[in-house]
């Protein structure tokens, strides 16, 4: 298994000429691109990465190397690395709900080469464009398909997945049917023993939907860790919190994430009782 990057530090990418982009060459920047759910737009960043905006909201970051730009994705990757380190098996199967440009599945497929990934998204066009824009793994390592996130779980057999990653948004919030008790119950049902569900939650100083989301996760799984910037966890400002849910609390995962949080660039916390 490949050695996971240090998720507490951002890995610098080599600077590239804006006239010869390494990602999506020939695709106009700053121009709306029609997709199934609206419009996407590519914007080059000074560090060589490309940000994908969906309906005006930053959705994904693409870069030639394997580093992750979005803070919440680094939290997700750190939680998965800590979970993977405690597994007796490493050939696990993951379902990603909210594929976007498949930034995290691409990263995980490289860092955990024995893993396999299924990425679903309601937007058929965006998933196809992502295949054209950059170097995504091919099936069976990464399969991408258009499907609703609840339907993708509901059709799965019991104990048929090892990992679920939910990173689906409509605008700036999680669609309600992907954050309710029914969704979380399906997530618990389809995971094998020792499996984990990771969910990206949008948080505001007064966000009852986020509280209901984690309450449903805790009811379905029992043990739920929340990882996020301290100010966001304390609901002092808007941001993202990552939930890591397992059927039984895992002390080793908790310890590993606390170590990760201590070295993160921004003040980051790990809370077992966040609500």
Secondary structure, DSSP 8 states (H G I E B T S, - for coil): ------TTS--------TTS-SSSTT--SSS-EEETTEEEEEEE-TTS-EEEEETTEEEEEE-SSS---SHHHHHHHHHHHHHHHT-S----EEEEES-TT-HHHHHHHHHSTT-EEEEEES-HHHHHHHHHHS----TTTEEEEE--HHHHHHTS-TT-EEEEEE---BTTB--GGGSSHHHHHHHHHHEEEEEEEEEEEEE-TT-HHHHHHHHHHHHHHSEEEEEEEHHHHTTSS-EEEEEEEESS--HHHHHHHHHHHHHSSS-EEEESS--
